[in-house]
Amino acid sequence: MQGEESAFDEIVEATSARLVRLAARLMGSVEEGEDIVQEAYLRAYRSLVDGSFDGRARLQTWLGRIVTNAAIDALRSRRRREERDVALGAGSSWEGFASADGASLAEARVALAELDGWLGELPAEQRIALTLKAVEGMSSGEIAESMGMSEGAVEQLLVRARTALRKRRDSHGA
């Protein structure tokens, strides 16, 4: 058991920075990204111990897929909470975000909050696919492997996400 823990510690050391960056981009914050990666490492450790990791995928790819799936689950859960909060009349999560630190910084924060809101309106799978493509620079094949779907399905997610964002931008008057 000690050898397994030591080997897993080495895996964590070698992969954590990349996975936290990925999860933070998918979730929109470093704190949420760190939580996602912790959950992913728990899932991975259990899979390694019970022998369900079959070794067909590279370890890095497999861990990325676990992080992506954990992020999808968390984004779906967040959306359900937000819908419930809206139904109950709760306030925006961005209240009080802008501070008195300069007009341009405030404008940038508003633009980022607006973009995050637009991305947040996308279904979780579309947001994940778009983030992996645009921010992480992954190919459609890599995204497909990471998300456990075909390349064609990934391309459809990307088309739908971009179309939804274009419609949102056009209706916003940009």
matplotlib code that plots the C-alpha trace (Angstrom):
import matplotlib.pyplot as plt

x = [0.0, 2.9, 4.4, 1.0, 0.7, 4.3, 3.7, 0.5, 2.2, 4.6, 1.7, 0.2, 3.4, 3.9, 0.4, -1.2, -0.1, -1.4, -4.7, -5.3, -4.8, -7.2, -9.9, -9.6, -10.2, -13.2, -14.7, -13.8, -11.8, -8.6, -10.4, -13.1, -10.4, -8.4, -11.6, -12.2, -8.7, -8.9, -12.1, -10.5, -7.4, -9.7, -11.6, -8.3, -6.8, -9.8, -9.7, -6.0, -6.4, -9.4, -7.7, -10.3, -7.7, -6.9, -3.9, -5.3, -5.0, -1.9, -2.1, -2.1, -5.0, -6.9, -6.5, -7.5, -10.7, -11.5, -11.0, -13.1, -15.9, -15.7, -15.9, -19.0, -20.6, -19.8, -21.0, -24.3, -24.7, -23.8, -26.4, -29.1, -28.2, -28.3, -31.6, -32.9, -31.5, -33.0, -36.4, -36.0, -34.9, -31.3, -28.8, -26.1, -22.7, -21.0, -22.6, -19.9, -17.3, -16.3, -14.2, -12.9, -9.5, -9.8, -12.3, -10.5, -10.0, -13.7, -14.7, -12.5, -14.0, -17.5, -16.6, -15.1, -18.2, -20.4, -18.3, -18.4, -22.2, -22.5, -20.3, -22.2, -25.4, -24.0, -24.7, -21.7, -20.5, -20.4, -18.6, -16.0, -15.4, -15.1, -12.7, -10.5, -10.4, -10.0, -8.0, -6.2, -5.5, -6.5, -7.4, -10.9, -9.4, -7.8, -11.1, -13.0, -10.7, -10.8, -14.6, -15.2, -17.1, -16.5, -14.7, -18.0, -19.8, -17.1, -17.4, -21.1, -20.6, -18.2, -20.5, -23.5, -21.4, -20.1, -23.6, -25.1, -22.4, -22.8, -26.5, -26.0, -23.5, -25.7, -28.7, -26.6, -25.9, -22.2]
y = [0.0, 2.4, 1.8, 2.6, 5.9, 6.8, 6.1, 8.1, 11.0, 11.0, 11.1, 14.0, 15.9, 15.4, 16.3, 18.7, 22.0, 21.2, 19.7, 22.6, 25.0, 23.0, 22.7, 26.4, 27.3, 25.0, 26.2, 29.9, 30.1, 28.6, 27.6, 25.6, 24.1, 22.9, 21.3, 19.6, 18.3, 16.9, 15.1, 13.8, 12.5, 10.7, 9.1, 8.2, 6.7, 4.5, 3.4, 2.5, 0.6, -1.4, -2.1, -0.4, 1.7, -0.6, 1.4, 1.9, 5.7, 7.5, 8.4, 12.1, 11.7, 9.5, 12.0, 14.9, 13.0, 12.5, 16.2, 17.1, 14.8, 16.1, 19.7, 18.7, 17.3, 20.4, 22.8, 20.9, 21.1, 24.8, 25.5, 23.7, 25.7, 29.0, 28.1, 27.3, 30.6, 32.6, 30.9, 31.9, 35.4, 35.2, 37.8, 37.6, 36.0, 39.1, 41.6, 43.9, 42.6, 45.9, 48.0, 51.6, 50.7, 52.5, 52.8, 50.5, 47.8, 48.0, 47.8, 44.8, 43.1, 43.8, 42.4, 39.3, 38.9, 39.2, 36.7, 34.3, 34.7, 34.0, 30.9, 29.9, 29.9, 27.2, 23.5, 22.1, 20.0, 22.9, 25.1, 22.4, 21.7, 25.4, 26.0, 23.0, 24.1, 27.9, 28.1, 24.8, 24.6, 21.0, 19.4, 18.0, 14.5, 15.3, 16.8, 13.8, 11.5, 13.7, 13.9, 10.3, 11.0, 11.0, 13.8, 14.5, 15.0, 17.4, 19.4, 19.6, 20.9, 23.5, 24.6, 24.9, 26.8, 29.3, 29.8, 30.4, 32.9, 34.7, 35.0, 36.2, 38.8, 39.9, 40.3, 42.3, 44.8, 44.2]
z = [0.0, 0.8, -2.6, -4.3, -2.3, -3.2, -6.9, -6.8, -5.1, -8.1, -10.5, -8.7, -8.6, -12.3, -13.4, -10.9, -12.4, -15.9, -14.5, -12.2, -15.1, -17.2, -14.5, -13.6, -17.2, -17.5, -14.2, -14.4, -11.1, -9.7, -6.4, -8.2, -10.5, -7.5, -6.0, -9.3, -9.5, -5.9, -6.8, -10.0, -8.1, -5.7, -8.6, -10.3, -7.1, -6.6, -10.2, -10.0, -6.7, -7.9, -11.2, -13.5, -15.3, -18.3, -19.6, -23.1, -22.8, -21.7, -18.0, -18.7, -21.2, -18.7, -15.9, -18.2, -19.1, -15.4, -14.8, -17.8, -16.6, -13.0, -14.4, -16.5, -13.4, -11.4, -14.1, -14.4, -10.6, -10.7, -13.4, -11.3, -8.2, -10.2, -11.7, -8.2, -6.9, -9.7, -9.0, -5.3, -6.2, -5.1, -6.3, -8.9, -8.1, -9.6, -7.2, -5.8, -8.2, -9.7, -7.4, -7.6, -9.2, -12.5, -15.2, -17.7, -15.1, -14.2, -17.9, -18.3, -15.3, -16.6, -20.0, -18.4, -16.2, -19.2, -21.2, -18.2, -18.1, -21.8, -21.4, -18.4, -20.4, -22.7, -21.9, -19.9, -22.8, -25.2, -22.7, -22.0, -25.7, -26.6, -23.7, -24.6, -28.2, -27.7, -24.5, -24.2, -27.9, -28.1, -31.4, -32.0, -31.7, -28.4, -27.1, -28.3, -26.4, -23.3, -23.4, -24.4, -27.6, -31.4, -33.2, -35.1, -31.8, -30.7, -33.9, -33.4, -29.9, -31.1, -33.9, -31.5, -28.9, -31.4, -32.9, -29.5, -28.6, -32.0, -31.5, -27.9, -29.2, -32.0, -29.7, -27.3, -30.0, -30.5]

ax = plt.figure().add_subplot(projection="3d")
ax.plot(x, y, z, "-o")
ax.set_aspect("equal")
plt.show()
